[in-house]
Amino acid sequence: MKPTIWPVDRSAEFYTPERCYITELANTPEDPEASIALARVSRGVTTRWHRLVGTTERYVILEGRGRVEVGELPAHEVSAGDVVLIPPLCRQRITNLGEHDLVFFAICTPRFRPEAYQSIED
C-alpha cells in the first residue's frame, strides 16, 4: 500500500435498490481492510432490510435525523455525531425522520463488496 489522496467526486453518486444514494469515497482492492462511502437517504425514505456477509459496518451520522433498526435492538433515533456498529449478518435499515437528507459515512471492514450484500426485505 502507498500513501494516496482521493479527491471526492460528487458526480459519482449513484442510487441503489436499497433506496439510498451512495458516493464511494474509498473502496479499492489496493486497500482491502476497509471502505468508506457517503450515504444519503432522502426525506421520509426507509432503506430496505439487508445484511452484510463477512463485513462489519459502521454508520457515522453527519447530518439529519433518523431511526436506525439493527438486529434485535429496539429502533433508536440517531443524529449528527452518533455511531452505529453493525456486526456481520446483522439485519439493518435506517429511516430519514427529518426535513432534509440524512447523510452518514458507511465504513466497512473489510471493504464493501457487492457479493456481501443480502436483501432480506419481507
Secondary structure, DSSP 8 states (H G I E B T S, - for coil): ---------GGG-EE-TTSSEEEEEE--TTSTT-EEEEEEE-TT-B---EEESS-EEEEEEEESEEEEEETTS--EEEETT-EEEE-TT--EEEEE-SSS-EEEEEEEES---GGGEEE---
